[in-house]
């Protein structure tokens, strides 16, 4: 009995050691995921569980042209409302969003040099404390005032930069926005239509996933895998296992 217990203990210890080594190697891979090529990303995807949201988002960012509540609370991600559909949202790494703000602020022209301070106030006092996709005008002014006296011209500067957009229903509410996202939104809408149209023209409205991933869309610069995830997630497409591999089928137009 003692020998069995000792053997079991040594086996358990060895298993834990191997797991620590595997976890270390895995974390090392994740740290460098932005530099992976497509084959490396696909290999890593197969080794992940669906619960690893952060890693999945990093992989999608690596494939994207240059939500969890916990990740939002820890100021890792931001969620944005999109105009491509009622339930459409974008998830963006906070570091990428700040980089976008810095880039667009350098291109804004204004006669008053002091107005540029509002971009710094916005980064320091608004996006770091307001995690929701929208903000009311009064609350926005209150948060910005932590940096200095806020003027209407400075709010307009944020809107003109594409960092904020007014809600159509209630102009007193602003959506947080991603600057220069217009071409991406166009690609999302057109890519959805093109992919669904292509599948709907097939006899059974379905196609092997491996073949579909190799197709190139004419009207979208986004990766085919992005559109597949998008339409599967929204319930327009479904996947199922067949004897010859995974099949993608249209559920609704």
C-alpha positions, 0 to 999 in steps of 0.5 A, spaced: 500 500 500 505 504 501 509 503 495 502 504 491 501 511 495 508 513 493 508 511 486 501 515 486 504 521 489 511 521 485 506 521 478 502 526 481 508 531 482 511 529 475 504 531 472 504 537 475 511 539 473 509 537 466 503 542 466 507 548 469 512 547 463 506 546 458 503 552 461 509 556 461 510 554 454 503 556 452 504 563 455 510 564 452 506 563 445 500 567 447 505 573 448 508 573 441 501 571 438 501 578 434 507 575 430 504 569 428 502 567 421 496 564 419 498 556 420 501 558 427 494 561 429 490 555 426 494 550 430 494 554 436 486 555 435 485 548 436 489 547 442 485 552 446 478 552 450 472 557 448 473 560 455 480 563 453 476 569 451 483 574 451 487 569 447 481 568 442 481 576 441 488 576 441 488 571 435 483 575 431 486 581 432 492 578 429 488 576 423 485 583 423 487 589 418 492 594 420 467 581 453 468 579 458 466 584 463 472 582 467 476 584 461 473 591 461 473 592 468 481 591 468 481 596 463 484 591 457 478 592 452 473 597 450 466 595 447 463 599 442 456 600 439 456 599 431 452 602 426 452 595 422 446 592 426 442 593 432 446 588 436 453 589 433 458 591 437 466 591 436 471 589 442 477 593 441 484 592 446 484 599 450 492 600 448 489 600 440 484 605 442 489 609 445 493 609 439 488 610 435 486 617 439 493 619 439 494 618 431 487 622 429 489 627 434 495 629 430 491 630 424 486 634 427 486 642 425 484 647 429 486 654 430 486 654 438 492 650 440 490 649 447 484 645 445 488 639 443 488 638 451 481 635 451 484 629 447 489 628 454 483 629 458 479 624 454 484 619 455 486 620 462 479 621 465 473 619 461 475 612 458 479 610 464 472 611 468 467 610 463 466 603 461 459 603 458 459 604 450 455 611 451 456 617 455 451 623 457 453 630 455 453 632 462 457 626 465 462 627 459 463 634 461 464 633 468 469 627 467 473 632 462 473 637 467 478 633 471 483 636 466 481 643 465 475 648 463 471 644 458 469 648 452 463 646 447 469 647 441 473 641 445 467 637 445 466 638 437 473 637 436 472 630 439 466 629 435 470 631 428 475 626 430 471 620 430 472 619 437 465 620 439 458 620 435 451 623 437 445 618 438 440 619 433 434 618 438 437 622 443 442 627 441 444 629 449 447 622 448 454 620 445 457 613 443 464 612 444 467 611 437 473 608 433 476 613 429 477 611 421 472 605 422 468 607 416 471 602 411 471 597 416 464 597 417 463 598 409 467 591 409 463 588 414 456 589 411 458 588 404 462 581 406 456 579 410 452 580 403 457 577 399 458 570 403 451 569 404 449 570 397 454 565 395 452 560 399 445 561 398 446 560 390 449 553 392 444 547 391 443 545 399 446 552 401 452 549 404 459 548 403 465 545 406 469 549 411 476 548 409 474 550 401 470 556 404 476 559 408 480 559 401 475 563 398 477 571 397 471 576 397 471 581 392 467 587 396 471 586 403 478 587 405 476 583 411 479 575 412 474 570 410 474 567 417 472 574 420 466 573 416 465 566 418 465 567 425 461 574 425 455 570 421 456 564 425 455 568 432 449 572 429 446 565 427 446 566 420 450 560 419 451 554 422 457 548 422 456 541 423 461 535 422 460 531 416 464 524 414 469 528 410 469 534 415 466 541 417 460 543 413 458 551 413 450 551 412 445 557 411 440 558 417 437 564 415 438 570 410 
